[in-house]
Amino acid sequence: MDDLALALPAIAGPKKAEIKKAKNKIDEQYIVVLEPRVEDADAVADELVKEHKGRKGHVYNKAVKGFSATLSEKEALKISEDSRVAYVEEDGVVSIPYSDINRSNLVEE
């Protein structure tokens, strides 16, 4: 009987509520990345923002499936526990120092 228990796959419990942090976060702005198995990102986005009192932004369907949303941190944490959600991260401002720009790509010859 003990051998049988060892052969069974472990059953995953509930997901841990977690938000990936951004360096220069935008308050109450989040990116929700969905699991690849989700077929209709727009419908899931509508459902989740309605259920969690948020506002949907852009829906992503190409490189990743997901959406941006305006939500409280408490509601973003709740969304992160949904089985259709791969992860939630804070939206943030990204900038490139001027000295890091390859000027040869900016000038037409």
N, C-alpha and C positions, 0 to 999 in steps of 0.2 A: 504494500500500500504506500509506503514512503517513497518507493521508486516512482510510482505513478505521479505523485505530487511534484516531484522534481522535473518530470517530463512536461508538465503543463506550462504553457507560456504565462508569464506574469501579466496580470490585468492592470492596466494603468488606472490610477485614481484620478480625482479631479485635478485640473491644471492649477498651478500656482499663479495667483494674480501678480503680474509683473509688467513694468513699463521700462523699456530701454531709454536711457537718458541721452539727451542731446547736449552738446557743448554750449550752444547759444540758443536755448529753447525759446519758443514762442508760447506765451501763456495760453493754456487751454486749447492748444492746437496739437493734434496727434495724427500719425500715420498708422493705419491698421492694415497689416499684411495678412491676407487670408491663406489658408492651406491650399495647395495646388489642386486638390480634388473639388474645390468649390467651382461650380459651373457658371453661376450668374452672380458676379461680384456686385453689380448694381442692386439687385434684389436683396442680397445679404446686407449691403450697406444701408439701404432704406430701412430694413427691419431693425438692424442694430441701433441706428441713430434715433429711430422713433422710440424704441424700447428704453433707451438710455438718455433720453431728453437732450439729444445733440443736434447738430446741424451738419449735414453732409457737404463736403467740398468736392474735390476731383475724384473720379473713380478710375482706377488703374486696371487695365485689361491686357496689356502687352507683356512687358518684361516680368512683372509680378501681378498678381491679382490682389486688389486691396482698394483702399480709399483714404482720403484725408477727412478729418472731422473736427469740429469745435465741440469740446466736451469738458466737463469738470474732470479733475484727476480721479475722483472717486468712481465716476462712470467709466472712464477709460480703463481703470483697473478691472472693473466688472466685465467689460468687453474682452479683456485679455484672457479671461477664463473660459470664453466660449470655445467649444471644440472645433469650430470652423476657422478660428483665428490662429495663425502661426505665431504672431507677436504684435505688440503695440509699441510704438516708439514716439517720443516727443518730436514734434516738428521743430526745426531750427533754422537759423540763418547761417548760410555758408558763404564764405568769401575767400577770394584768392588774392594774396598780396600782389600788387602790381609787379614787383620784382620777380615773381614766379611765372609770369606770363611769357610764353615764347613769342617774342615780337615778330619773328620771321613768319609766323602763321597769320599775323594781323595785317601785313603789308602786301599788297598785290604788286607783282613785278611786271 
